[in-house]
Amino acid sequence: MAVLHVPAPPKTLGERLRWTISDSLTIARRTYSRLRAQPLEIIAFLVFPVIMTVLFGYVFGSAITLPGGGDYRSYLMPGIFMQVMAMTATAAATAVGEDMERGIIDRFRAQPIARSAVLIGRSVADLSMHLLSLASMVAAALLLAGWRAHGTFGQTAAAFGLLALFGFAMIWVGTYIGLFVKSGTQADAATFGWLFPMTFLANTFVPTEGLPAWLKPIADWNPMSATVAATRQLFGNPTSHSSAWPLQHPITASVLWSVAILVIFVPLAVHRYRSASR
């Protein structure tokens, strides 16, 4: 484990910022080092998206017809992209839970390290790994499912930017949950049990128009639905129609949801980390 040495506590705002960035990068490198020691985990990051693409693209793609017409696989892939980024919450919670179980968090508190750097470094490392996983899925979608982005380069880049922002926000949700549990197994159970069903209670796989009246508003206002609808629009893929505000203005809604999640869970996670460190 990396040992951080700080000659003296920073006093100015600029010094504190440089201190936090330096420590965050060290924590991120520590995460990468752990992954290099576990190559099977890296392989899982790359192979699982391919399996998801083939499974959903061909199993669902051959059985579902869109109400308004259009290629279902093109409709489906943005939803799968979002699902991969949403599951960053489970991965982050499990990793933090394992650190809690092994006492890694206790070791960090004994070092002269910026309090927020531990969480920021982990979040940046987790996001970069899941972006690699997303890239693997995009390659599989292009080669195996026939998916194409029909928007401009700027629109396509914006769509991936929304996915990255949403994934980063979900990482902080998982980090916050992971700080409350005592093992990686508990963290996995505390996130996957509600998160995976929520990816289905959205427009991820099918339009929300066919849902029961009491369930449709929940799906329409699900943050995941806004992100999926926004990426479909930016990619130029088939979209569904809904009168709900988040799906009428999906790009704005996606940004607002992701920012709101960050505004809520970043301070909560940092506060919980400081409380646990006492």
C-alpha positions in Angstrom: 0.0 0.0 0.0 1.3 3.5 -0.9 2.5 5.6 2.0 2.0 9.3 1.7 4.4 11.8 3.2 3.4 15.4 3.7 6.0 17.7 5.3 3.5 20.1 6.9 -0.3 20.6 6.8 -1.2 22.9 4.0 -2.4 26.3 5.0 -3.7 28.2 1.9 -6.5 27.1 -0.3 -4.2 26.5 -3.2 -1.9 24.3 -1.1 -4.9 22.3 0.2 -6.1 21.8 -3.4 -2.7 20.6 -4.6 -2.5 18.3 -1.6 -5.9 16.8 -2.3 -5.2 16.3 -6.0 -1.8 14.7 -5.2 -3.2 12.3 -2.6 -6.2 11.5 -4.9 -3.8 10.5 -7.7 -1.8 8.3 -5.3 -5.0 6.5 -4.1 -6.0 6.0 -7.8 -2.6 4.5 -8.5 -3.1 2.2 -5.5 -6.4 1.0 -7.0 -4.8 0.3 -10.4 -2.0 -1.6 -8.7 -4.6 -3.8 -7.0 -6.2 -4.5 -10.3 -2.9 -5.5 -11.9 -2.5 -8.0 -9.2 -5.9 -9.5 -10.1 -6.0 -9.8 -13.9 -9.2 -11.9 -13.8 -11.0 -8.8 -12.5 -9.8 -6.8 -15.5 -10.9 -9.6 -17.9 -14.3 -9.6 -16.3 -14.6 -5.9 -16.9 -14.0 -6.5 -20.6 -15.8 -9.8 -21.2 -19.0 -9.1 -19.2 -20.2 -6.3 -21.5 -19.7 -8.5 -24.5 -21.9 -11.2 -22.9 -24.5 -8.6 -22.1 -24.5 -7.3 -25.6 -24.9 -10.7 -27.2 -27.5 -11.9 -24.7 -29.8 -8.9 -24.7 -29.1 -7.9 -28.3 -30.0 -11.3 -29.8 -32.4 -12.7 -27.2 -34.5 -9.6 -26.7 -33.7 -8.2 -30.2 -35.4 -11.2 -31.9 -38.5 -11.1 -29.7 -39.5 -7.5 -29.2 -41.0 -5.0 -31.7 -41.0 -1.3 -31.0 -44.5 0.2 -31.0 -43.5 3.0 -33.4 -41.3 0.8 -35.5 -37.5 0.9 -35.9 -34.6 -1.4 -35.1 -34.9 -2.7 -31.6 -31.2 -3.4 -31.2 -30.5 0.3 -32.0 -33.1 1.2 -29.4 -31.7 -1.3 -26.8 -28.0 -0.5 -26.9 -28.1 3.0 -25.2 -30.1 1.3 -22.4 -27.4 -1.4 -22.0 -24.7 1.4 -21.9 -26.6 3.1 -19.1 -27.0 -0.1 -17.2 -23.3 -0.8 -17.2 -22.6 2.7 -15.8 -25.4 2.4 -13.2 -23.8 -0.8 -11.9 -20.7 1.2 -11.0 -22.6 1.8 -7.7 -22.4 -1.9 -6.8 -18.7 -2.2 -7.8 -17.8 0.9 -5.7 -19.8 -0.2 -2.7 -18.2 -3.7 -2.8 -14.6 -2.3 -3.1 -15.1 0.1 -0.2 -16.8 -2.6 1.8 -13.8 -4.8 1.3 -11.4 -2.0 2.4 -13.5 -1.6 5.5 -13.3 -5.3 6.2 -9.5 -5.5 5.7 -8.9 -2.3 7.8 -7.6 -0.4 4.8 -9.7 2.6 5.8 -8.1 2.5 9.3 -4.7 2.6 7.8 -5.5 5.6 5.7 -6.7 7.5 8.7 -3.2 7.1 10.3 -1.5 8.8 7.4 -1.3 12.5 6.7 -3.7 12.3 3.9 -6.5 14.7 2.7 -9.7 13.3 4.0 -11.6 13.6 0.7 -8.6 12.3 -1.4 -9.3 8.6 -0.4 -12.8 8.8 -1.8 -12.0 11.0 -4.8 -9.0 8.8 -5.8 -11.2 5.6 -5.6 -14.0 7.3 -7.6 -11.7 8.4 -10.4 -10.1 5.0 -10.7 -13.5 3.2 -10.6 -14.8 5.6 -13.3 -11.8 5.0 -15.6 -12.2 1.2 -15.3 -15.9 1.3 -16.1 -15.3 3.6 -19.0 -13.0 0.9 -20.3 -15.8 -1.6 -19.8 -18.1 0.7 -21.6 -15.6 0.9 -24.5 -15.6 -2.9 -24.7 -19.4 -2.9 -24.8 -19.5 -0.2 -27.6 -17.0 -2.3 -29.6 -19.2 -5.4 -29.2 -22.3 -3.4 -30.1 -20.6 -2.2 -33.3 -19.2 -5.6 -34.3 -21.9 -8.0 -33.1 -25.2 -6.2 -32.7 -24.9 -3.8 -35.7 -25.4 -0.7 -33.5 -24.5 2.6 -35.0 -24.4 6.2 -33.7 -26.1 8.4 -36.3 -25.6 11.7 -34.6 -22.7 14.1 -35.2 -19.4 13.7 -33.6 -20.3 16.3 -31.0 -23.6 14.7 -30.2 -22.0 11.3 -29.9 -19.3 12.7 -27.6 -22.0 14.4 -25.5 -23.9 11.1 -25.2 -20.8 9.4 -23.8 -20.2 12.4 -21.6 -23.7 12.0 -20.1 -23.0 8.3 -19.5 -19.7 9.1 -17.7 -21.3 11.8 -15.6 -24.1 9.4 -14.6 -21.6 6.6 -13.8 -19.5 9.0 -11.7 -22.6 10.0 -9.7 -23.6 6.4 -9.1 -20.1 5.6 -7.9 -20.6 8.1 -5.0 -23.9 6.4 -4.2 -22.1 3.1 -3.9 -19.2 4.7 -2.0 -21.6 6.1 0.6 -23.3 2.7 1.0 -20.0 0.9 1.3 -18.9 3.0 4.2 -21.8 1.7 6.3 -21.2 -2.0 5.8 -18.5 -4.3 7.2 -17.7 -6.5 4.2 -17.8 -6.5 0.4 -20.5 -9.2 0.5 -22.8 -7.0 2.5 -22.1 -4.0 0.2 -23.0 -6.1 -2.8 -26.2 -7.2 -1.2 -27.0 -3.6 -0.1 -26.7 -2.2 -3.6 -27.4 -4.9 -6.2 -30.8 -5.9 -4.6 -32.4 -2.5 -5.4 -30.2 -1.2 -8.2 -30.6 -4.0 -10.7 -34.4 -4.0 -10.6 -34.3 -0.2 -11.0 -32.5 -0.5 -14.3 -35.5 -2.5 -15.5 -38.0 -0.1 -14.0 -37.1 2.4 -16.6 -37.1 2.8 -20.4 -33.9 0.7 -20.6 -35.3 -2.3 -22.5 -38.9 -1.3 -23.4 -40.8 2.0 -23.7 -42.6 3.1 -20.6 -45.9 3.7 -22.4 -46.9 0.0 -21.9 -46.5 0.1 -18.1 -49.5 0.1 -15.7 -50.7 3.6 -14.9 -49.5 3.4 -11.3 -46.0 2.3 -12.4 -45.4 4.5 -15.4 -44.7 7.8 -13.5 -42.0 6.0 -11.4 -40.3 4.8 -14.6 -40.7 8.2 -16.3 -39.0 10.0 -13.4 -36.4 7.4 -12.8 -33.0 9.2 -13.4 -31.9 6.2 -15.5 -34.8 6.8 -18.0 -33.6 10.4 -18.6 -30.1 9.3 -19.2 -31.2 6.5 -21.6 -33.6 8.9 -23.5 -30.9 11.6 -23.7 -28.3 9.2 -25.2 -30.8 7.7 -27.7 -31.6 11.2 -28.8 -27.9 12.2 -29.2 -26.9 8.9 -30.8 -29.8 9.3 -33.3 -31.3 5.9 -32.3 -35.0 5.1 -32.1 -36.7 6.8 -29.2 -40.1 6.4 -27.4 -42.6 9.1 -26.7 -43.8 10.2 -23.3 -45.5 13.3 -21.9 -43.4 13.3 -18.7 -41.1 16.3 -18.4 -37.9 14.3 -17.9 -38.5 12.4 -21.2 -39.6 15.5 -23.0 -36.3 17.2 -22.1 -34.0 14.2 -21.5 -30.6 15.9 -21.9 -31.5 18.6 -19.3 -33.1 16.1 -17.0 -30.1 13.7 -17.2 -27.6 16.5 -16.3 -29.8 17.7 -13.5 -30.3 14.2 -12.0 -26.6 13.4 -12.1 -25.6 16.8 -10.6 -28.3 16.4 -7.9 -27.0 12.9 -7.0 -23.4 14.3 -6.7 -24.5 17.3 -4.7 -26.3 15.0 -2.2 -23.9 12.0 -2.0 -20.4 13.5 -2.2 -20.9 15.5 1.0 -22.7 12.5 2.6 -19.9 10.1 1.7 -17.1 12.5 2.9 -18.9 13.1 6.1 -19.4 9.4 6.7 -15.8 8.7 5.9 -14.7 11.3 8.5 -17.2 9.9 11.0 -15.9 6.4 10.5 -12.3 7.6 10.8 -13.0 8.8 14.3 
